[in-house]
Amino acid sequence: MRTRLGANIPPGFIIAELENAAERAVVLQAEGAYDAAIAARNAQSLPDTQESARDTYRTAYTTLDTTLENDVDLFFGGPTPTGPDLLIYPNQQEAERLSRERARINTLMTSFEANLATANSRSPQALLDEVESTTRQVQAFVNQLASAANARDSRVTATQTVGLASARTDVNGILSSVATARATLRTSTVSVTAGADASIKQALGSLRGAQAALEKTFVRAPIGGQVNFLPIRVGDYVTGLQHVATVAQNG
């Protein structure tokens, strides 16, 4: 019993409740399942696809570093105040520009190497964005170098031409690997998230059902007013449709 004869109660007030230990236990169990589903979604991880993305990041550094050293640097010699000396012969202004750009690419790769140590703690998506940005800058530089090599009187050698082709192939291969890793990560994320959301909805449905069953054990006041009739006491047995209370707005 939640009230007494003569008491004033608001609408919806629980006048009494039927024995409902079983219903309460079901609600408690459903709440636990719902909380567990939410926790599982929040802690959801994609270890395989995430590690694959990180591997793509690390491999891209190794490939770019090797490509620059073995293929691109066939076009460059010793250091100058602006950067490494360009060995082919475009105009002086273009030579200085490519020399400065090679020095900038070297700084970019130094930063890339430093970031390898923190790859495991960073977002796989951020890693793929970074490596794509770096690779596209190298790709643009290789294209500029190709334009200079194709200029008249550039005196490009056969070895340099082969190296340039190899560099282009390697850069395009990295970009292809990044695109594949990105697509795989996106697909896996959507799949896992959809599964987690479905589990949460299922758990929430069970919780709502348990709460509805518990609600049926409550005898609520349909209106606010004074309790004028209350023949039941704690421990009484009641049947369906039995008159257990009267609430009225007296006067």
C-alpha positions as CSV (number, residue, x, y, z in Angstrom):
1,M,0.0,0.0,0.0
2,R,1.2,3.5,-0.9
3,T,-1.5,5.6,0.7
4,R,-4.3,5.6,3.3
5,L,-8.0,6.4,3.4
6,G,-8.7,10.2,3.3
7,A,-5.3,11.1,1.8
8,N,-5.0,13.5,-1.1
9,I,-3.1,12.1,-4.0
10,P,-2.1,13.4,-7.5
11,P,-3.1,11.8,-10.8
12,G,-1.0,8.8,-11.6
13,F,-0.1,8.1,-8.0
14,I,0.5,4.5,-7.2
15,I,-2.2,3.5,-4.7
16,A,-1.0,0.0,-4.4
17,E,1.1,-2.6,-6.2
18,L,0.6,-6.3,-6.7
19,E,3.3,-8.8,-5.9
20,N,5.9,-8.2,-8.6
21,A,9.2,-9.6,-7.5
22,A,9.4,-11.6,-10.7
23,E,8.6,-8.6,-12.9
24,R,11.2,-6.5,-11.2
25,A,13.8,-9.2,-11.7
26,V,13.1,-9.3,-15.4
27,V,13.4,-5.5,-15.6
28,L,16.7,-5.6,-13.8
29,Q,18.0,-8.3,-16.1
30,A,16.8,-6.4,-19.2
31,E,18.5,-3.2,-17.9
32,G,21.7,-5.1,-17.5
33,A,21.5,-6.5,-21.1
34,Y,20.8,-3.0,-22.4
35,D,23.7,-1.4,-20.6
36,A,26.0,-4.2,-21.8
37,A,24.9,-3.6,-25.4
38,I,25.7,0.1,-25.2
39,A,29.1,-0.6,-23.5
40,A,29.9,-3.2,-26.2
41,R,29.2,-0.6,-29.0
42,N,31.3,2.1,-27.3
43,A,34.2,-0.4,-26.9
44,Q,33.8,-1.7,-30.4
45,S,37.1,-2.2,-32.2
46,L,38.1,-3.4,-35.5
47,P,41.5,-5.0,-34.8
48,D,42.1,-6.7,-38.1
49,T,41.2,-3.8,-40.4
50,Q,42.8,-1.2,-38.1
51,E,46.0,-3.1,-38.0
52,S,45.9,-3.5,-41.8
53,A,45.5,0.3,-42.2
54,R,48.5,0.8,-39.9
55,D,50.5,-1.7,-42.0
56,T,49.6,0.3,-45.1
57,Y,50.9,3.4,-43.3
58,R,54.3,1.8,-42.4
59,T,54.7,0.1,-45.8
60,A,54.0,3.4,-47.6
61,Y,56.9,5.1,-45.7
62,T,59.3,2.3,-46.6
63,T,58.3,2.4,-50.3
64,L,58.4,6.1,-50.5
65,D,61.8,6.3,-48.8
66,T,63.2,3.7,-51.1
67,T,61.7,5.3,-54.2
68,L,63.1,8.7,-53.4
69,E,66.6,7.3,-52.6
70,N,66.9,4.8,-55.5
71,D,64.9,6.4,-58.3
72,V,64.3,10.1,-57.7
73,D,67.7,10.9,-56.4
74,L,69.2,9.7,-59.7
75,F,68.4,13.2,-60.8
76,F,70.2,15.0,-58.0
77,G,73.8,15.4,-56.8
78,G,75.5,17.2,-54.0
79,P,73.9,19.8,-51.7
80,T,73.5,23.4,-52.7
81,P,72.2,26.4,-50.6
82,T,68.7,25.7,-52.0
83,G,68.8,21.9,-52.0
84,P,70.4,19.0,-53.8
85,D,71.9,19.9,-57.2
86,L,69.7,18.9,-60.1
87,L,71.7,16.9,-62.7
88,I,69.6,17.5,-65.7
89,Y,69.5,20.8,-67.5
90,P,66.2,22.7,-67.6
91,N,66.4,26.5,-67.1
92,Q,68.1,27.8,-64.0
93,Q,64.9,29.0,-62.4
94,E,63.2,25.6,-62.8
95,A,66.4,23.8,-61.5
96,E,66.4,25.9,-58.4
97,R,62.7,25.3,-57.9
98,L,63.0,21.5,-58.2
99,S,66.0,21.6,-55.9
100,R,64.0,23.4,-53.2
101,E,61.1,21.1,-53.7
102,R,63.4,18.0,-53.2
103,A,64.6,19.5,-49.9
104,R,61.0,20.1,-48.8
105,I,60.1,16.5,-49.6
106,N,63.0,15.4,-47.6
107,T,61.7,17.4,-44.6
108,L,58.3,15.8,-45.2
109,M,59.7,12.3,-45.1
110,T,61.7,13.1,-41.9
111,S,58.4,14.0,-40.2
112,F,56.8,10.9,-41.6
113,E,59.5,8.7,-40.1
114,A,59.1,10.4,-36.7
115,N,55.4,9.7,-36.7
116,L,55.9,6.0,-37.2
117,A,56.6,5.6,-33.5
118,T,53.0,6.7,-32.6
119,A,51.2,4.9,-35.3
120,N,49.7,2.3,-32.9
121,S,48.0,5.0,-30.8
122,R,46.6,7.1,-33.6
123,S,43.3,6.7,-35.5
124,P,43.7,4.5,-38.6
125,Q,41.6,7.0,-40.6
126,A,44.0,9.8,-39.6
127,L,47.0,7.6,-40.6
128,L,45.5,6.9,-44.1
129,D,44.7,10.6,-44.6
130,E,48.3,11.5,-43.7
131,V,50.0,9.0,-45.9
132,E,47.7,9.9,-48.8
133,S,48.6,13.6,-48.4
134,T,52.3,12.9,-48.3
135,T,52.2,10.5,-51.2
136,R,50.3,12.9,-53.4
137,Q,52.9,15.6,-52.7
138,V,55.6,13.2,-53.8
139,Q,53.5,12.3,-56.8
140,A,53.2,16.0,-57.8
141,F,57.0,16.4,-57.4
142,V,57.7,13.3,-59.6
143,N,55.4,14.7,-62.2
144,Q,57.3,18.1,-62.1
145,L,60.6,16.2,-62.4
146,A,59.2,14.3,-65.4
147,S,58.2,17.5,-67.1
148,A,61.8,18.8,-66.6
149,A,63.3,15.5,-67.9
150,N,61.1,15.7,-71.0
151,A,62.2,19.2,-71.9
152,R,64.5,19.8,-74.9
153,D,68.2,19.5,-74.1
154,S,67.5,18.1,-70.6
155,R,70.3,15.5,-71.2
156,V,68.3,12.9,-69.2
157,T,69.9,9.5,-69.2
158,A,68.3,6.1,-69.9
159,T,68.9,5.1,-66.2
160,Q,67.1,8.3,-65.0
161,T,64.2,7.6,-67.4
162,V,63.8,4.1,-66.0
163,G,64.1,5.4,-62.4
164,L,61.4,8.0,-63.2
165,A,59.0,5.3,-64.5
166,S,59.7,3.1,-61.5
167,A,59.0,6.0,-59.1
168,R,55.7,6.7,-60.8
169,T,54.7,3.0,-60.5
170,D,55.6,2.9,-56.8
171,V,53.7,6.1,-56.0
172,N,50.6,4.9,-57.8
173,G,50.8,1.6,-56.0
174,I,50.9,3.3,-52.6
175,L,47.8,5.4,-53.5
176,S,46.0,2.3,-54.6
177,S,46.9,0.5,-51.4
178,V,45.6,3.5,-49.3
179,A,42.3,3.5,-51.3
180,T,41.9,-0.2,-50.6
181,A,42.7,0.1,-46.9
182,R,40.3,3.1,-46.6
183,A,37.4,1.2,-48.3
184,T,38.0,-1.9,-46.2
185,L,38.1,0.1,-43.0
186,R,34.9,2.0,-43.9
187,T,33.0,-1.2,-44.8
188,S,34.1,-3.0,-41.6
189,T,33.1,0.1,-39.5
190,V,29.6,0.2,-41.0
191,S,29.1,-3.5,-40.6
192,V,30.2,-3.6,-37.0
193,T,28.3,-0.4,-36.1
194,A,25.1,-1.8,-37.7
195,G,25.5,-5.0,-35.7
196,A,26.0,-3.1,-32.5
197,D,23.0,-0.9,-33.1
198,A,20.8,-3.9,-33.8
199,S,21.9,-5.5,-30.5
200,I,21.1,-2.3,-28.7
201,K,17.6,-2.1,-30.3
202,Q,16.9,-5.7,-29.4
203,A,18.0,-5.1,-25.8
204,L,15.9,-1.9,-25.6
205,G,12.9,-3.8,-26.9
206,S,13.3,-6.4,-24.2
207,L,13.7,-3.7,-21.5
208,R,10.5,-1.9,-22.7
209,G,8.6,-5.2,-22.6
210,A,9.8,-5.9,-19.1
211,Q,8.9,-2.4,-17.9
212,A,5.4,-2.7,-19.5
213,A,4.8,-6.0,-17.6
214,L,5.9,-4.4,-14.3
215,E,3.6,-1.4,-14.9
216,K,0.6,-3.8,-15.0
217,T,1.3,-4.6,-11.3
218,F,0.7,-1.0,-10.3
219,V,-2.7,0.4,-9.3
220,R,-2.6,4.1,-10.2
221,A,-5.0,6.9,-9.5
222,P,-6.7,8.0,-12.7
223,I,-7.3,11.5,-11.4
224,G,-6.0,13.6,-8.5
225,G,-8.2,13.8,-5.4
226,Q,-9.0,12.3,-2.1
227,V,-9.0,8.6,-1.3
228,N,-12.6,7.9,-0.2
229,F,-12.7,4.1,-0.4
230,L,-9.8,1.8,0.3
231,P,-10.9,-1.6,1.4
232,I,-7.7,-3.5,0.7
233,R,-4.7,-4.1,3.0
234,V,-1.2,-5.4,2.5
235,G,-1.4,-9.1,1.9
236,D,-4.9,-9.2,0.6
237,Y,-5.6,-11.3,-2.5
238,V,-7.4,-9.4,-5.3
239,T,-8.9,-10.6,-8.6
240,G,-9.2,-8.9,-11.9
241,L,-11.7,-6.0,-12.1
242,Q,-12.0,-6.0,-8.3
243,H,-12.9,-2.5,-6.8
244,V,-9.9,-1.6,-4.7
245,A,-10.2,2.2,-4.2
246,T,-12.2,5.3,-5.0
247,V,-10.6,8.6,-5.7
248,A,-12.8,11.7,-6.0
249,Q,-12.5,15.4,-6.1
250,N,-14.7,16.1,-3.2
251,G,-16.8,19.3,-3.3
